[in-house]
Amino acid sequence: MVAMEGFPGIIAGAEKTIQRRLEKVNTGDKFDCEELEKVIPISTLTCCMVEAVLELVKNLLPDGYISIGSSFHSHYIHPTVAGMVATITAKLISAEGKKCILKYPSMMRWA
């Protein structure tokens, strides 16, 4: 593990896992499409990913510093429906200068 330059608390390889039960309130039924009534939109999963990152870095940054994402890529392979539990891990892959590269493996399962 290598410490991020200028930020000794941020170590490549650090990770944080969160779990969230995805409920009907998170579905796409507001689009007035019956087929979407139970499907969880990617925006909800993205919010979970951001939450995992914030949990990972919030106590590692020096006082007065914040973390700002500049880009995000998500590949949505399987539909996620209400009632499933999302397990999302934010993993710090590399830390160079003031730039962190993170990976977000996730898993969905029925509760």
C-alpha positions in Angstrom: 0.0 0.0 0.0 1.2 3.5 -0.9 0.2 6.7 0.8 -1.1 9.5 -1.3 1.4 12.4 -1.6 0.6 15.1 0.9 -2.2 13.0 2.4 -0.6 10.2 4.5 -3.9 8.9 5.7 -5.1 8.0 2.2 -3.7 4.6 1.3 -4.1 2.8 -2.0 -5.9 -0.5 -1.2 -8.2 1.0 1.4 -11.8 0.1 1.0 -15.3 0.6 2.5 -18.3 -1.6 1.9 -21.9 -0.5 2.5 -25.2 -2.3 2.2 -28.6 -0.8 1.4 -32.0 -2.4 0.9 -33.5 -1.0 -2.2 -37.2 -0.2 -1.6 -40.1 0.7 -3.8 -39.5 4.4 -3.0 -36.3 4.1 -5.1 -38.0 2.7 -8.2 -38.7 4.3 -11.6 -42.5 4.1 -11.3 -42.6 7.9 -11.5 -42.1 7.5 -15.2 -45.6 6.2 -15.6 -44.4 3.0 -17.1 -45.8 -0.2 -15.6 -42.7 -2.2 -16.6 -40.5 0.1 -14.4 -42.6 -0.1 -11.3 -40.1 -2.6 -9.6 -36.9 -1.6 -11.3 -34.3 0.4 -9.4 -32.8 3.2 -11.6 -29.1 3.5 -12.1 -29.2 6.9 -10.4 -30.1 5.2 -7.1 -27.2 2.8 -7.4 -24.9 5.7 -8.3 -25.9 7.5 -5.1 -25.0 4.4 -3.1 -21.6 4.3 -4.8 -21.0 7.9 -3.9 -22.0 7.2 -0.3 -19.5 4.4 -0.1 -16.7 6.7 -1.4 -17.6 9.4 1.1 -17.6 6.9 3.9 -14.1 5.7 2.7 -12.4 9.1 2.5 -14.3 11.4 4.9 -12.0 10.7 7.9 -8.8 10.4 5.9 -8.7 13.9 4.5 -7.0 16.7 6.4 -9.3 19.3 8.1 -10.8 21.7 5.6 -10.5 19.3 2.6 -13.3 17.7 0.7 -13.5 15.1 -2.0 -14.9 16.0 -5.4 -15.5 13.5 -8.2 -14.6 14.6 -11.7 -15.8 11.6 -13.7 -17.7 8.4 -13.2 -18.4 5.3 -15.4 -20.9 2.7 -14.6 -21.8 -0.5 -16.5 -25.2 -1.7 -15.7 -25.3 -5.5 -16.4 -28.3 -6.9 -14.5 -31.6 -5.3 -13.6 -32.0 -4.5 -9.9 -35.5 -4.6 -8.4 -37.1 -3.4 -5.2 -36.5 -5.7 -2.3 -32.9 -6.5 -3.3 -29.9 -5.6 -1.1 -27.1 -3.7 -2.8 -23.6 -4.4 -1.5 -21.2 -1.7 -2.8 -17.5 -1.5 -2.1 -15.5 1.6 -2.8 -11.8 0.6 -3.2 -9.0 3.0 -3.6 -6.9 1.6 -6.5 -4.3 4.3 -6.7 -3.5 7.7 -5.2 -1.2 10.0 -7.2 -0.7 13.6 -6.1 -4.2 14.9 -5.4 -5.9 12.3 -7.6 -7.5 9.1 -6.4 -8.7 6.3 -8.7 -11.5 4.2 -7.2 -13.2 1.0 -8.2 -16.8 0.2 -7.2 -17.5 -3.5 -7.4 -21.1 -4.1 -6.4 -23.4 -7.1 -5.8 -27.1 -7.3 -5.6 -29.0 -10.1 -3.8 -32.5 -10.8 -2.6 -32.9 -10.0 1.1 
